[in-house]
């Protein structure tokens, strides 16, 4: 099938220009002016995109679909999660597969692919997250990078399944050797446990103490430590869900020394602050996630980090649990019992445009960088991330003037709340294409899913040398 998109404002990470785009069989085959006059046959579909931005489909590098955690599961599966992503202007996701006790990396990947294949509305890939580290698993990292199409490995510096410093050093070195990238959840476990004990003794167990038990310096110390390991091994690292100005300061210092340190942040860490934890009627539990929401100072610092390029990507860390029935499933008497996570896969792009581009905190080109181009480059998705000849036709026609009030009943995520309820925004996806097939479009007062489940495919990502 062929498609011609006419007169849109094409946005790359470096420039914006007006041109037509010709798509055939899911691939961009030509970009230029007045392409319709040069064609010998009329395309099956012609779309006038005048006064619209043409963005490369956004790529969410951090999702948790159908993930077992804290005695329950994240509520979006690969059907509802990718539908929601499509309606938010995303055309690919990289989901985490959490290794179970005794599993090899290959077994974990195959298990998650068995859940996803035939059900996704969008293309997807996987990051193996290692929680049962053995010498055999360390050796298998070579094959995860070279053969499985999953050249990014996640490790945790906190939780019961954290790795120790020696293992972290070994994995950093192994990934460097074979062209992979280590992702790290960086928080100091012992600091958190220390604060948990203090608050338990003092009876301070409301949701706000989830944030206070995981102070900024717990993130800062862990980031500082892993950066020292990067320096020692001449390797590289990607810090997931950066939340604090203190953590960012460590990353800036490392990058100033030309160390290969990458970072992602999330919309909640630039738009919300810890006052949310004090909402009435235990509503602060909606924002219990790890790391927690920080202060307005950190909000401002992270926006600036995106602007300067010290933070390269935005992920949603989408991990939804209903406020009624899941967040409270273990009671309301202790913040440590609240399942950690919040929804965000559908609202990220719209929020970043409205609160970032329109308010001068990012340019439209910087938005494309952090939501698409940088993600594709860092994680080896060679067919994604750009509006360019030869790339997949993952395209978002974006209306910069479309107004929308975020309401959970107008969204598609399988959860009973959004952290951004009631926020008025301007700028919405108008049409979303995954490999040239329309998957979502604006319809009256919301975006509607119009694609087909099962059309998404697993993306075998490339080695990241």
Secondary structure, DSSP 8 states (H G I E B T S, - for coil): -EEEEEEEEEE-SS-EEEEEEEEETTEEEEEESSGGGG-SS--SEEEE-TT-EEEE-EEEEEE--S-EETTEE-S--HHHHHHHHHHTTEEEEEEEEE--TT--HHHHHHHHHHHHTTT-SSEEEEEEE-SS--HHHHHHHHHHHHTSS--EEEEESSSTT---HHHHHHHHHHHHHHT-EEEEE---HHHHHHHHHHHHHHT--STHHHHHTS-HHHHHHHHHHHHHHHHHHT-EEEE-S---HHHHHHHHHHHHTT-EEEEEE-HHHHH--GGGGG-TTTGGGGG--SS----HHHHHHHHHHHHHTSS-EE---B----TTTTTTTT-SS-GGGS---B--TTTHHHHIIIIIITTTSS-HHHHHIIIIIHHHHHHT-TTSSS--TTSB--EEEEEEEEEEE--GGGS--SSS--TTTT-EEEEEEEEEEETTEEEEEEETTEEEE-S-TT---B-------
